[in-house]
Amino acid sequence: MALFVQDDFRVTPRFTFNLGLRWEYQKMPGVQLPNSSLTVIPYDGRTLNEVTSTLPNDKDNFGPRVGFAWDIFGNGKTSLRGGIGIYYGRLMMAQIFNAMINTGNPNGQGQVSLSNSAAGAPTFPNVVNPSTFALASNANIQFYSRNFQNPTITQYDVVLERQIMKNTVVSFSYLGSLGRHLPTFVDENLVPCTQRLATSAACSNGNFINYTIVGGPRSGQTFLIEQQTRLNNSLGQLTQIQDSVQSRYDAFVAQFNRRFTQGLQVQASWTFAKSKDNLQNSSVFPLGNAPYDQFNRFLDEGPSDNDVRHKIVASAVYSPKFYKGDAGSIMGYIANGWTISPIVTFLTGKPYSARTSGGNGLNNANGDFRFPFDGRNSYRLPNILNTDLRLSKRFNFTEDLNLELIAEGFNIFNRANAFDVNATAYTRGSVSAAVNGVSNANLTYGTTTFGTTTLFDTFYWRERQIQLAARFNF
């Protein structure tokens, strides 16, 4: 549900001011399967019954918008425009659905995996009899944090535009965006091993693991990482859907735009940007535990996954008239009617984090498996460079009839652009028995595998492709 009002004010013939206000409300479905337990969730303070009996109800989503346009010199050639607005996102239906059914209620959703030889496994075409199974008392539960807010984005920009010659404009812009109340997923049933209670699970590897790095730039270094375990061993994973992630995007954009004049059209832009957040994720379904260490969220800060520092795009349409004589002559047919249209795109590589494999992460939290001492997203994929080209020849028979032959090439230089790499930098070896609360394990560096390309194409960026076409216009 949404309501919107806007009005424009022409303060002077050269200055226009506009105001707007939008209110949005996302109505939640009714609760279906609340948990009846009065057990208090660690760190949340509410009971299982309370958290599974409520869904977000954010009604104060007012989004004001302000904008202006100023013809600086009054001749229509130099303008300054700007604006700021607050926008609200919707909650993912998959997350809402999971919070409704993954409540620990015996009538809720469960998942059973059986091998062919397992007791109770049906013979095809029979199916599993649901009455023979029941949800475990420590089933994983997903719920929203108290006073959960819809995602909020504040966007703002200022654009200076100048006509420098006939049909040619340059512009310089600053663009900014602040993300607040972005969703993430945190397991609330964890505790550092040095702080566990009598009801907590045992720490099978001791309170700390002393890791030794084998190979790579940090070879020989050792460090202690405290382990985590279930705070209440009678409960499973208690995933709280939080609105605690923040993001920021800043960009400078320079653009050049020449409209089609004397057989030439040119568009070019350069974007210099920086984006950062504290572990924003785009997961549709809730994760069990997203952060590396929910007790030190500072470790999640870093460049955003989509942080592209430089982007350059240039395109042109060139249709010259080489022969000035009779258009119907042989020379007119051969020399004229050609059009060439290149598009060149360059992007600096996106960031990625060095990751580890083995166990439930270095701290046993089963969250983000990255290597914490390198910092989040401290590595970069290779740059992307792509060139597309369109070449066409038009044959005019009469004023209304013509034939156009077209050849189009995508990634014409067949450049292999890397879109993903092997990010596993360290593999954990076996863990020794704990002595005085400390165990030992090696982290072996992937000397020949880390950073190697695993994906060379995507839906939009592929190997060289060429297509031919003919079009008859009448």
N, C-alpha and C positions, 0 to 999 in steps of 0.2 A: 504494500500500500504506500502511495506517495502523493504529496501535494506540492505544487510548485507555483511561485509567483515571481514575476520579473517586470522591471520597468526601465526604460531608457530616458535619460535626461540630456537634452542638447543645451549645455550650459552657455556656450557661445557657438557661432558658426564653425569654429575650428576645434571645439572640444566637446566630446560626448562621454557621458558617464552612465554606467548601468549598474543596477543592483538586482540581486535575486536571492531567493530563499527557498530551499527545498527541505521538506520533512519526509522521512522514510520510516517505515515500520515493517519488520519481518515477523509475521505471526507464526509461532511454533505450533506443531501438532500436540495433541494431548499425550500425557505420560501413559505408557502401556504396561510396563513390567517392573514396577518399583521393587527394590530389595527391602525385605522386612527387617533386616538386621539393624540393631542399634549400636553396632561396633563403630567407634570413632575413627575416622581416617586420619592417619598421621599427617601433621603439618597443615591440614585443611580445617580441622576442628568440627566438621559436620559428621553426622552418622551416615552409614551406607544408605539408610532409608531416605535421609534428607537429600543427598546428592543425586539419587536415582529417581526422586520424585519431582525434580524441578528441571526446567530447561530455560535458556536465556530469554529474557523479556525486556529488551532494550528499546525504550520508547522515546528517548530524548535525542534522536538523531536529526538535529537541525543543521543544515548545511548552507551557510551564507555564501554568496558569490559577489564579487566586486570587480568591475572592469572599467577601463577607460581607453579612449582613442583621441590622439591629439595631432592635428595637422600643424606642425611646428611653425612653418613660415607662411602658411596660408596659400601656397601655390600647388598643393597636392603632390609634391615630390618628396617630402620628408615627413615621416610620421613616427610617432612613439605610441606604442600600445602596451597594455599590461593588464594583469588580472590575478586574482587569487580566489580560490574556492575550496570548500571542504566537501568531500564525497565519502559515501559509506558503501562498504561492500556487503555482500550477502554471506550468510553462513552456509558452508557446504552441506548439501543434503545428505551426503554419505556420512559425514561426521555426526549430524543430527540423528540419523538412523542408527548408527552404531551406539550412540549414547542412550538410545531408547531400548535397544535389545540386549546390549552387553552389560547387564546390570547385576549379574550373579543370581537372578531369580531362577529357581528350578525350571520354570516354564519358558525361560529365555532361550536364546540361540546358543547352540553348542556345535562343536566340530569333532567328528570322530574319524580316525584313520585306522584302517584295519588291513593287515596283510591277508593273503588267501588262506593261510593256515591258522590264523588267529581264531580264538574261541569267539563264537558269535558271528563270524564272517558268513554272509549269505552266499548261496550258490546261485549263479546267474540262471534265470533272470530275476530271482528274488531280491528284495531290498532289505536293508537293516530294519529290524523292528525297534522303533524308538523307545518302546516301553522297557527294553532291556538295558537302557543306558540312562544315566542321570548326570546332571552337571556337577562337577566337583565343587566342594564347599569353598575351595580357594580359586574359583574361576576368575579370569581377568575381567576387570570392570573399567568402563570408560565413562567419564562424567565431566561436566563443565565446571569451571571455577566459579566462585561466588561473584556475582555482579558482572558476569561476562559481557563485554561490549562488542558490537559489530566492528569489523575492521574500518579504520578511518584513514583517509588519505587527504592531505592538504597539498594542493598544487598551486604553483604560482609561476609567473613568467613576465619578462619585460622584453619587448622587441623594438629595435630601432631599424627603420627601413628607409632606404634612399634610392630614388631613381637617378641613375648616373648618366644614362643616355636613352635614346628612344627605345621603348619596349624592354629596357634592361634595368633590373632592380637588384640591389644588394641589401642584405639584412644581417643584423647581429643580435643574438638573443641570449638571454639567461633563462634557464628552465630549472625549476626546483620542485622537489616532492618530499614530503615527510609522511612516513607510514607509522601509524600508531594502532595499538590493540590488534596486532596481527597474530594469528593463531599459531600455537605450537603445542607439543604434547610432552608431559612430564610425569614420570612414574613417582607417585607420592609414597610408595611403600619401600623406600630404600633408606639406609642409614650407613654412615661410615663405620667400619668395623671397630674402631676404637671407642665408639659411642653406642654400641648395640646394647639392647636391654635383655632381660631374662626371656622375653617372648620372641626375641629376634632369632633368625636362622644363624647357624654356625658359619664361621668364615673358614672354609675348607683350605684355603691357601694362606692362612694367617692374616694378620692385620695389614701387612705390607708385602708387596713383591718387589724385590730388588732386581731391576732389569739391567742387563749388560748388552750393549749394542755390538753386533758382529758385522763388520763390513760397512762400506759407505763413508760419508763425510764425518760421521760421529762415532766411528769405530772405536771401541774401547771405553766409551763413556758409560757410566752407571748412574742410575737414579732410582729412588724409592717412590712408589705410587701406592697410596692407601687404597685398600679394597672396600667395596660396599657389599651389603647383603640385605635380605628382607628384614625390614624393621619389625613387622608382625608376621611371623612365620605361618600363621593360620590363614593368611590372606595371600592372594596372588598379586599380579601386577595391577596397580590402581592408577590408571592413566588419567591424569587431569588435563583436560583441554583448556589451555590458558590463552589469554589475550595479552601476553607479555612481550612479544617481539616488536622491535622498533626498527625502522629503516630510514635512510636519507639518500636522496639522489640530487646531484648538482651537475649542471651541464652548460657549456658555452657552445653556441651553434652559429656558424657563419654560412650564409647561403648566397649563391649567385644564380639569377634567373633571367635568361634572355628569351622572350617569347619569339615565336617563329617570324623572322624578319630577314628578307633577302636570301631566302633559302637556308637559313641556319637557326636552329633552336638549341640552347644549352642550359642545362641545369646542373648545379654542383653544390654540395654541402659538406661541411666538416663538423663533426660533433666531438667535443672533448668533454668527457664525463667521468664522474666518480660516484659509485654507489656502495653503500656499506649498511650492514645490519648486524643483529645479534642472533643469527641462525634462523633467518626466515626460510620456510620450506613451502613447497607447493604440493604437498601430499594431499590427495583427495580423501583418502581414508586415514583414520588416526594411526599414528605410529605408537608403538609401545612406550618408547622413551626417546626423545629427540636429542637433548643436549649431551655433551660429553660428560659434564659433571654438573648436576642440578644444584649443587651446593656452592658452585663458583661459576656463575653464568658469565662472568667477565671473559672466560676462556672462549666463549662463543662469538665474540665480536670480531669482525673482520670484513673484508670486501664481500659484496653480495655475489651469489653464484652467477648472476648475469651482469657482472661489472665489466663492461666493454669500454676501455679508456678512450680509444680513438675509432671513429667510423667516418669513412670518406666514401661518398657516392657521387659519381659524375656520369652524365648521360648527354647525348646530343642527337639531333636529327639534322642531317645535311642533305639537301636536295639542290645541287647546283644546276645552273643552266649553262652548259659548256658551249653550246652552239647557238649563236644569236640570230642565225638566218631563218629560212623557211622551216617551220616546225614540221611540215609534212614531207620534207626532203629526206633522202637516205641518211644524210649526216644528222638531221634532227632526230630520226629514229634511233640511231646508234649512240649519239653523244648525250642526249637529254633523257629525262625520265628516270634517272638513277636516284636512289635514296639509300644512304648508309646511316645506321643507328646503333652506335656502341653504348654499352652500359658497363662501367667499371666499379666494383665494390671492394673496399678494403676495410677489414676490422681487425683490431688487435685481439689476441686470444682471451678467452674467458678464464677465470681462476679455478683452481681446484686444490684440495687438501691432500697431504700425504696421509695415507691410511694404514691401519694395521689389520692383521687377520689372526684368528685363533682366540678361543675362549669367548667371553662376553665383553670384550674390550679390555684395555689395559687396567681399568679400575673395577671391572666386573659389574658395571652399571647397565650393560647392554644398551647403551645409547649410541652416540656418535663414535665411530671407531677410528677417528683421526688420531694422528700422532701429535700430542698437544704442544710439544716444544718447538715445532716449526711454525706455529700460528695457523689459524684457519685461513684457507684459500691463499696460501703464500706462494703457490706455484701457478704457472700460466701455460695454457695450451698454445700451440703455434698460431701465428697470425693467419687470417683468411684473406685470400685474394681471388676474385672471380671476375671474368670478362665474358659478357654476352654480346652478340653482334647480329644485326639484321640487315640484309642487303636485298633490295628490291629493284625491279626494272618495270616501268609502266610503258605500254604501247597504246597510244591513242589512235583509234580508228575514226571516230567522229567526235563531236562535242560531248555526246552522252555515252558513247561506247568505248571501253578500254579494257585491256588485259594486263594484269600485274602478276609477274613471276617473283616469288619470294623464297629466300633462303635464310634460315635462322639457325644460329649456333649458340649453344649454352655451354659455358665453361670451355670456350673454344681452344684454350691452351692446355686443356685437360690437366689442370693443376690438381694434385691430390691434397685437399684440405683436411686437416685432422680435426675431428669433432669430439673425440674422447680418447683417453689414454688409460693405461693400467696405473691406477693410483695407489696400489698396495705397495708401500715402501718397506714395511717391516712385517715379518712373520714370527709370531711368538712360538717358541719351542715349549717343551714340557716343563712343568713347574715342579720344583723340588719340594720335599716335605718341609714344613715350617719349623724353624728353630727360634725359640724366643719370640714367636709372633711374626717372623720374617722368612719368606721363602725366596727362591731365586729362579730366574728364567732368562733365556737369551732372546734377543730380538735380532733376527737376521735380515740384513738389508737386501732388497731385490736388485742387485747390481745390474743384471741383464734384462730385467723386466720392468722396473719402475720407470714410468714416463713414456713407455713405448706405446705407439698409437694402436688403438683397438677399433676405431670407427672412422672411416674415411668419407662417408657420405650420409646425407639426411634426405628428408623429403624434398627440401628446397635446394639443396646443394648436392649435385651429383657429378658423375663422370661426364665427359664431353658427349653432348647429344646434338644432332643436326636434323632439322626437318625442312622439307621442301613443300611449297604450296603454289597454287595458281588460283587467281581470283578474277572473275570476269564481272565487270561493273556495267550496268545498263540502266 
